[in-house]
Amino acid sequence: MFQIRHLTAYLETLAPLSYQESYDNAGLIVGDPTTDIKGVLITLDATEAVVDEAIAKGCNVVVAHHPIVFKGLKKLNGKTYVERTVIKAIKHDVAIYAAHTNLDNVAGGVNFKIAEKLNLQNVRVLAPKTQVLSKLITFVPVAGTQRVLDALYAAGAGQIGDYKNCSFRVTGTGTYQPGENANPAIGEVGEYHEEAENRIEVILPTHQQAQLLAALKEVHPYEEVAYYLTTLDNTNQEVGSGAVGDLAEPMDGSSWLTYLKERMDLQLIRYTALPEHPVKRIAVCGGVGSFLLPDAIRAGADVFVTADYKYHEFFDADDRITICDIGHFESEVFTKELIYGHLAKKFTTFAVILSETNTNPVRYF
């Protein structure tokens, strides 16, 4: 039987919580992680109606994109929709989990789903993040080098883009003299020793430091393991905001709008002036994306597809790019399909269900 903790652990391998923005509240919001899972309902927003749907369908876990609790709650007396949702979830033992900006900020996440819906090619992160990678340097006897490297690779180190098992090594001489309470694997207590060692360097995601160090210490032959761990300023092409890619074939502006409307199932599009040249490169950001406009322009995008643009922000296009505001709900609703695809494939012993509740608070006339 799978417990909620197994589900959340898996989701956090796809979208680590450390990748969420500082203002966010992703993770397990309501519920006991040791509870057995009966069924999972996937939604964009965890509203009171969604909790009702989960109860009716025998699901005791709701996985949402948007956190129902975004700011701190000081009281739980049912005066707001947030409080009523949390109270109902607790009363009926329904857990609520949110994968929000952490799912936005990974390759293959929310923005890559939008790119998939638009059939974009050569998709990459629009604004890669820095300081989410670290470098581990350690020193290993030559004979034990491969065993240590294999353990580090298995724990998540050595991945650079599409290349895995990446490392650097150089051979030198390590020296030490074991004290009387030491238990040296090589050498004798009280005797000065020189050993041919490899200096190993690997890159790793910063959030995996603890498990990498545990793996290192478990397989390293020395009683005391010497290592350096440094956070890097390198950009991580697999982590960051937005996405950018190219249409399979260029199209004129009018055809592009029709294509966008059909592919994203839109009722309307708010947009700035269309380019005179054919549309080819498309930048996307689910939800509020105005902060990425300079990145979209630098990437050479003809169009920036996002949501929640304010009136005066549209002027920032300045004839350098076309902004297409398609609505917050509409830009992220396919996140449900993204989460469902992962969970339905990973877990087959309980039901994984797409919510049928329309949580879009906006109506069109």
HUTA-V777313 format. One record per residue. N is the residue number from 0. PHI is phi in whole degrees, -180 to 180 (NA if undefined). BURIAL is 1 if it has 9 or more other ideal C-beta (glycine too) atoms within 8 Angstrom, else 0. D_LAST is the distance of its C-alpha to the last C-alpha in whole Angstrom. Layout:
BEGIN
N;PHI;BURIAL;D_LAST
N;PHI;BURIAL;D_LAST
END
This chain:
BEGIN
0;NA;0;47
1;-85;1;45
2;-103;1;44
3;-57;1;41
4;-63;0;43
5;-69;1;44
6;-65;1;40
7;-67;1;39
8;-62;0;42
9;-67;1;41
10;-59;1;38
11;-82;1;40
12;-78;0;42
13;-78;1;38
14;-140;1;37
15;-55;1;40
16;-61;1;39
17;-67;0;41
18;-89;1;38
19;-74;1;35
20;-71;0;35
21;-63;0;37
22;-86;0;34
23;-86;1;33
24;-141;1;33
25;-74;1;34
26;117;0;36
27;-79;1;37
28;-92;1;35
29;-133;1;36
30;124;1;39
31;-96;0;42
32;-63;1;43
33;-92;0;46
34;-74;1;44
35;-69;0;44
36;-88;1;41
37;-99;0;40
38;-176;1;36
39;-124;1;34
40;-108;1;30
41;-107;1;28
42;-146;1;25
43;-82;1;23
44;-128;1;23
45;-92;1;25
46;-94;1;24
47;-61;1;25
48;-64;0;23
49;-68;1;25
50;-62;1;28
51;-59;1;28
52;-63;1;27
53;-61;1;30
54;-61;1;32
55;-64;0;31
56;-98;1;32
57;73;0;35
58;-100;1;34
59;-109;1;36
60;-137;1;34
61;-114;1;31
62;-108;1;31
63;-118;1;28
64;-85;1;27
65;-88;1;26
66;-69;1;28
67;-69;1;27
68;-103;1;30
69;-104;0;30
70;-113;0;32
71;-62;0;35
72;-98;1;35
73;-98;0;37
74;-142;0;37
75;-130;0;35
76;-125;0;35
77;81;0;31
78;-78;0;30
79;-120;0;27
80;-64;0;25
81;-66;1;27
82;-63;1;30
83;-65;1;29
84;-65;1;28
85;-64;1;32
86;-60;1;34
87;-63;1;32
88;-61;1;33
89;-66;1;37
90;-59;0;37
91;-106;0;37
92;55;0;38
93;-106;1;35
94;-81;1;36
95;-126;1;33
96;-124;1;33
97;-126;1;31
98;-115;1;32
99;-107;1;30
100;-67;1;31
101;-66;1;34
102;-79;1;32
103;-66;1;30
104;-95;1;34
105;-121;1;35
106;-61;1;36
107;90;0;34
108;-91;1;32
109;-56;1;28
110;-71;1;28
111;-71;1;30
112;-68;1;28
113;-60;1;25
114;-60;1;28
115;-65;0;29
116;-62;1;26
117;-90;1;26
118;58;0;29
119;-77;1;31
120;-110;0;35
121;53;0;37
122;-76;1;35
123;-145;1;36
124;-65;1;35
125;-74;1;34
126;-129;1;36
127;-61;1;39
128;-89;1;40
129;-109;1;44
130;58;0;46
131;-117;1;45
132;-119;1;48
133;-131;1;51
134;-119;1;55
135;-106;1;57
136;-118;1;61
137;-143;1;64
138;-127;1;67
139;-132;1;69
140;-53;1;72
141;-51;1;72
142;-66;0;73
143;-99;1;70
144;-62;1;67
145;-66;0;65
146;-63;0;65
147;-67;1;63
148;-60;1;61
149;-60;0;60
150;-68;1;59
151;-67;1;57
152;-61;1;55
153;-64;0;54
154;-87;1;53
155;116;1;51
156;-89;1;53
157;83;1;53
158;-102;1;50
159;-129;0;49
160;61;0;46
161;-89;0;47
162;-107;0;50
163;-117;0;52
164;57;0;55
165;-90;1;56
166;-159;1;58
167;-131;0;61
168;-143;1;65
169;-145;0;68
170;-93;0;71
171;-150;0;74
172;-121;0;76
173;-98;1;75
174;-129;0;78
175;-168;1;78
176;-135;0;81
177;-63;1;80
178;-77;0;81
179;-68;0;83
180;-97;0;80
181;-80;0;78
182;-133;0;78
183;-68;1;78
184;-74;0;76
185;-133;0;78
186;98;0;81
187;-123;0;84
188;-57;0;84
189;82;0;85
190;-108;0;86
191;-65;0;84
192;-136;1;82
193;-116;0;80
194;-136;1;78
195;-68;0;76
196;-129;1;72
197;-101;1;69
198;-86;1;67
199;-108;1;63
200;-127;1;60
201;-138;1;56
202;-97;1;53
203;-148;1;51
204;-65;1;47
205;-57;1;48
206;-69;1;46
207;-102;1;49
208;-56;1;52
209;-61;0;53
210;-70;1;53
211;-67;1;55
212;-67;1;58
213;-63;1;58
214;-66;1;59
215;-61;1;61
216;-70;0;63
217;-70;0;63
218;-104;1;65
219;-67;1;67
220;-71;0;70
221;-81;1;71
222;-66;0;71
223;-113;0;70
224;-98;0;67
225;-90;0;67
226;-156;1;63
227;-124;0;61
228;-130;1;57
229;-131;0;55
230;-78;0;52
231;-104;1;51
232;-90;0;49
233;-56;0;48
234;-76;0;44
235;-105;1;43
236;-67;1;41
237;-99;0;40
238;-135;1;38
239;158;1;36
240;-97;1;32
241;70;1;30
242;-150;1;31
243;-143;1;32
244;-162;1;33
245;-119;1;33
246;-66;1;31
247;-60;0;34
248;-138;0;34
249;-62;0;32
250;-145;1;29
251;-72;0;28
252;-59;1;25
253;-65;0;23
254;-65;0;24
255;-62;1;24
256;-62;1;20
257;-64;0;20
258;-63;1;22
259;-61;1;20
260;-63;1;17
261;-72;0;19
262;-68;1;21
263;-101;1;19
264;55;0;16
265;-102;1;13
266;-92;0;10
267;-156;0;10
268;-133;1;14
269;-95;0;15
270;-146;1;18
271;-93;0;21
272;-54;0;24
273;-79;1;25
274;-71;1;29
275;-77;0;31
276;-88;0;33
277;-62;0;32
278;-83;1;29
279;-134;0;32
280;-96;1;32
281;-123;1;29
282;-102;1;29
283;-136;1;26
284;-154;1;26
285;-68;1;23
286;76;1;22
287;-68;1;23
288;-130;1;25
289;-58;1;26
290;-66;0;29
291;-98;1;30
292;-56;1;29
293;-60;0;33
294;-68;1;34
295;-64;1;31
296;-66;1;33
297;-63;0;37
298;-77;1;36
299;79;0;35
300;-72;1;32
301;-83;1;30
302;-137;1;26
303;-121;1;25
304;-98;1;22
305;-159;1;21
306;-153;1;19
307;62;1;18
308;-76;1;20
309;-88;0;20
310;-50;0;20
311;-70;0;24
312;-70;1;24
313;-63;1;23
314;-63;0;26
315;-67;0;28
316;-62;1;27
317;50;0;30
318;61;0;30
319;-97;0;31
320;-163;1;29
321;-100;1;25
322;-92;1;23
323;-118;1;20
324;-92;1;17
325;-106;1;15
326;100;1;15
327;-64;1;17
328;-57;1;16
329;-64;1;16
330;-76;1;19
331;-120;1;21
332;-61;1;20
333;-76;1;23
334;-60;1;25
335;-59;1;26
336;-63;1;27
337;-60;1;29
338;-66;1;31
339;-59;1;31
340;-58;0;33
341;-72;1;36
342;-71;1;36
343;-65;1;36
344;-79;0;39
345;-80;0;41
346;-117;1;41
347;-118;0;42
348;-99;0;43
349;-143;1;40
350;-73;0;36
351;-118;1;34
352;-126;1;30
353;-80;0;27
354;-64;1;25
355;-100;0;22
356;-79;1;20
357;-83;0;17
358;-96;1;17
359;-69;0;14
360;-79;0;14
361;-96;0;10
362;-116;0;7
363;-121;0;4
364;-126;0;0
END
